[in-house]
Structures are given as C-alpha cells and as structure tokens.
Amino acid sequence: MAETINEVKFSDEAMAEIQRYISHYPEGRQKSAILPILHIAQAESGGWVSPEVMDKVAQILNIQPIEVYEVATFYTMFNLKPVGKHVLEVCRTGPCCLRGADQVIDMIKQKLNIEEGETSADGMFTLKPVECLASCGSGPMLQVREKFYENIDSEEKLDEFLETMRHSEAEKPHHLK
C-alpha cells in the first residue's frame, strides 16, 4: 500500500515555484520558506491544507510534520478544512466594527444561511471573520484571496458584492499566475 504522503502531488508549475522559494535560503534553513510554500500548497489543494498536504510540505522541506502543523494552525490565512470557492474574510476589529462589520457579518449569515466558519450549501462562500486587515479607514471591509473589498456599508453594496462573486472565477494567487 502506498504511503498517503505520496498521493499528494503538486503541479510542475507549483513544484518549480516551491523550489524557487527554497533556493532563497542556505542549506539547512529551507524551513524559512514554509509560509509561501503553504500558500502554494493551499492553492493547489482546493483552498485548504489537509494533514496529508501538510505532511507533503514537511517532506519537501525535510522537516518534521509537526513543524508544518504548528505554522498552519497558528495563522488564520491557512484553511484546515474544505472551504467554498470564495472565502469571505471579514475584518472584525474595532475600527471596522465601529463602521458596521458586525452587521455585515450578520447579513452574510442571514443571506447565505451559514454561521462563522461554515460554507454555503452551493459551495460558493465560506464566512471567516478575521483580525485586522489594515484598511481601517475604509471599513467595513472584507478580503477574498488577495483582494480587498472596502466600504461594504450597506445591504445593497453587500448584495452587489455577493452577486459579483457568484459570477466570477476564482483567481489563482499571484505567485501561481
């Protein structure tokens, strides 16, 4: 029986990018490339990193799997379970909350019939409240992949945003374009 770790395969393009990141560090320090490699792994794996994917990253970096798990579970930018086509990362810190982030989160829950951390029935959206996204002057705001959507301060703007997302293609992260 083949090892599960061998079943995880990344595209040639992704492997070339992974090797490029690793090459930036001296021998024995390849672990320093873990964050960009986890981003690549997540993009290659449908938007989330399973234990098998994390094991593959550990194998590539020649480190212990627990070292990858520690990083992937610490940062909220890594999804540890399957997610929708669009992960709606809504800023929920002070400035955005003062400008209506809590109401935006509540409207998303109601409109998509989901709770925080859940994915809509159609597999299109996952709601993920996050800490500061550094756009305090234009809140409430949210992020989908690497793009900010700011001043989502009305139900009409949220409806327009959700409709636009429903009809858009999921973009690959910049490092895989």
C-alpha positions as CSV (number, residue, x, y, z in Angstrom):
1,M,0.0,0.0,0.0
2,A,1.4,3.4,-1.0
3,E,2.0,6.0,1.7
4,T,-0.6,8.7,1.9
5,I,2.1,11.3,1.6
6,N,3.0,10.0,-1.9
7,E,-0.6,10.5,-3.0
8,V,-0.3,14.3,-2.6
9,K,1.0,15.7,-5.8
10,F,1.6,19.3,-6.8
11,S,1.7,20.6,-10.3
12,D,5.0,21.0,-12.1
13,E,4.5,24.8,-12.0
14,A,3.9,24.7,-8.2
15,M,6.9,22.5,-7.6
16,A,9.1,24.9,-9.7
17,E,7.8,27.8,-7.6
18,I,8.4,25.8,-4.4
19,Q,12.0,25.1,-5.4
20,R,12.5,28.7,-6.3
21,Y,11.5,29.7,-2.7
22,I,13.7,27.1,-1.2
23,S,16.6,28.3,-3.2
24,H,16.5,31.6,-1.4
25,Y,17.7,30.0,1.8
26,P,21.0,28.3,2.7
27,E,21.2,24.6,3.1
28,G,19.6,23.5,6.3
29,R,17.5,26.7,6.5
30,Q,14.8,25.6,4.0
31,K,12.2,25.8,6.7
32,S,12.3,29.5,6.2
33,A,10.3,29.0,3.0
34,I,7.4,27.4,4.9
35,L,4.9,30.3,4.6
36,P,5.0,30.8,0.8
37,I,5.1,27.0,0.3
38,L,2.0,26.6,2.5
39,H,0.3,29.2,0.3
40,I,1.2,27.3,-2.8
41,A,0.1,24.0,-1.2
42,Q,-3.3,25.6,-0.3
43,A,-3.8,26.9,-3.8
44,E,-3.0,23.5,-5.2
45,S,-5.4,21.7,-2.9
46,G,-8.7,23.4,-3.4
47,G,-8.1,26.3,-0.9
48,W,-7.2,24.3,2.2
49,V,-4.4,22.2,3.7
50,S,-5.2,18.7,4.9
51,P,-2.9,16.8,7.2
52,E,-1.7,14.9,4.1
53,V,-0.8,18.1,2.3
54,M,1.0,19.4,5.4
55,D,2.9,16.1,5.5
56,K,3.9,16.6,1.9
57,V,5.2,20.1,2.7
58,A,7.2,18.6,5.6
59,Q,8.7,16.0,3.2
60,I,9.6,18.7,0.7
61,L,11.2,20.9,3.4
62,N,12.9,17.9,5.1
63,I,11.3,18.8,8.4
64,Q,9.0,17.1,10.9
65,P,5.3,17.3,10.1
66,I,4.6,18.9,13.5
67,E,6.7,21.9,12.4
68,V,4.3,22.4,9.5
69,Y,1.2,21.8,11.6
70,E,2.4,24.5,14.1
71,V,2.6,27.1,11.4
72,A,-0.6,26.1,9.5
73,T,-2.7,26.1,12.7
74,F,-1.2,29.4,14.0
75,Y,-2.0,31.6,11.0
76,T,-5.6,32.2,10.1
77,M,-4.7,32.6,6.4
78,F,-4.5,28.8,6.2
79,N,-7.7,26.8,6.0
80,L,-7.7,23.5,7.8
81,K,-10.9,22.2,6.3
82,P,-12.6,22.5,2.9
83,V,-13.8,25.9,2.0
84,G,-16.1,27.5,-0.6
85,K,-15.0,28.9,-3.9
86,H,-14.8,32.4,-2.2
87,V,-13.6,32.7,1.4
88,L,-15.1,35.9,2.8
89,E,-12.6,37.1,5.3
90,V,-14.5,39.9,7.1
91,C,-12.4,42.2,9.4
92,R,-13.9,42.3,12.8
93,T,-11.6,44.5,14.8
94,G,-12.5,47.9,16.4
95,P,-12.5,50.4,13.5
96,C,-14.4,48.1,11.2
97,C,-16.9,47.2,13.9
98,L,-17.5,50.8,14.6
99,R,-18.3,51.2,10.9
100,G,-20.7,48.2,10.8
101,A,-18.6,45.0,10.4
102,D,-20.8,43.1,12.9
103,Q,-23.9,44.0,10.8
104,V,-22.1,42.9,7.6
105,I,-21.3,39.5,9.3
106,D,-24.9,39.2,10.4
107,M,-26.2,40.0,6.9
108,I,-23.8,37.4,5.3
109,K,-25.0,34.8,7.8
110,Q,-28.6,35.6,7.0
111,K,-28.3,35.8,3.2
112,L,-26.1,32.7,2.9
113,N,-27.8,30.7,5.7
114,I,-24.4,30.0,7.3
115,E,-22.6,30.6,10.6
116,E,-19.0,31.7,11.0
117,G,-16.6,29.1,9.6
118,E,-19.3,27.4,7.5
119,T,-19.7,27.1,3.8
120,S,-22.9,27.9,1.9
121,A,-24.9,25.0,0.6
122,D,-23.9,25.8,-3.0
123,G,-20.2,25.6,-2.1
124,M,-19.7,29.2,-3.2
125,F,-18.9,31.0,0.0
126,T,-17.2,30.4,3.4
127,L,-17.6,33.1,6.1
128,K,-14.4,33.7,8.1
129,P,-14.2,36.6,10.4
130,V,-10.6,37.7,10.8
131,E,-8.5,40.2,12.8
132,C,-7.3,43.5,11.3
133,L,-6.8,43.6,7.6
134,A,-5.1,47.0,7.8
135,S,-7.8,49.0,6.0
136,C,-9.2,50.8,9.0
137,G,-10.2,54.0,7.1
138,S,-12.4,52.1,4.6
139,G,-14.3,49.7,6.7
140,P,-16.3,47.7,7.0
141,M,-14.2,45.6,4.6
142,L,-13.5,42.1,3.6
143,Q,-10.9,40.2,1.7
144,V,-11.3,37.4,-0.8
145,R,-7.9,35.8,-1.6
146,E,-5.6,38.7,-2.2
147,K,-8.1,41.4,-3.0
148,F,-9.7,43.9,-0.6
149,Y,-13.4,45.0,-0.9
150,E,-13.9,48.1,1.1
151,N,-16.8,50.3,2.3
152,I,-19.3,47.4,2.3
153,D,-21.5,49.6,4.4
154,S,-25.0,48.8,3.2
155,E,-27.1,45.8,2.3
156,E,-27.2,47.0,-1.3
157,K,-23.4,47.0,-1.5
158,L,-23.2,43.6,0.1
159,D,-25.8,42.2,-2.3
160,E,-23.9,43.6,-5.3
161,F,-20.7,42.2,-4.0
162,L,-22.1,38.7,-3.4
163,E,-23.7,38.7,-6.9
164,T,-20.4,39.7,-8.5
165,M,-18.6,37.0,-6.6
166,R,-21.2,34.4,-7.7
167,H,-20.4,35.1,-11.3
168,S,-16.6,35.4,-11.0
169,E,-13.9,32.8,-11.5
170,A,-11.7,32.1,-8.5
171,E,-8.3,33.6,-9.3
172,K,-5.1,31.8,-8.6
173,P,-2.9,33.6,-6.1
174,H,-0.4,35.9,-7.7
175,H,2.5,33.5,-7.1
176,L,0.9,30.9,-9.4
177,K,-0.1,33.1,-12.3
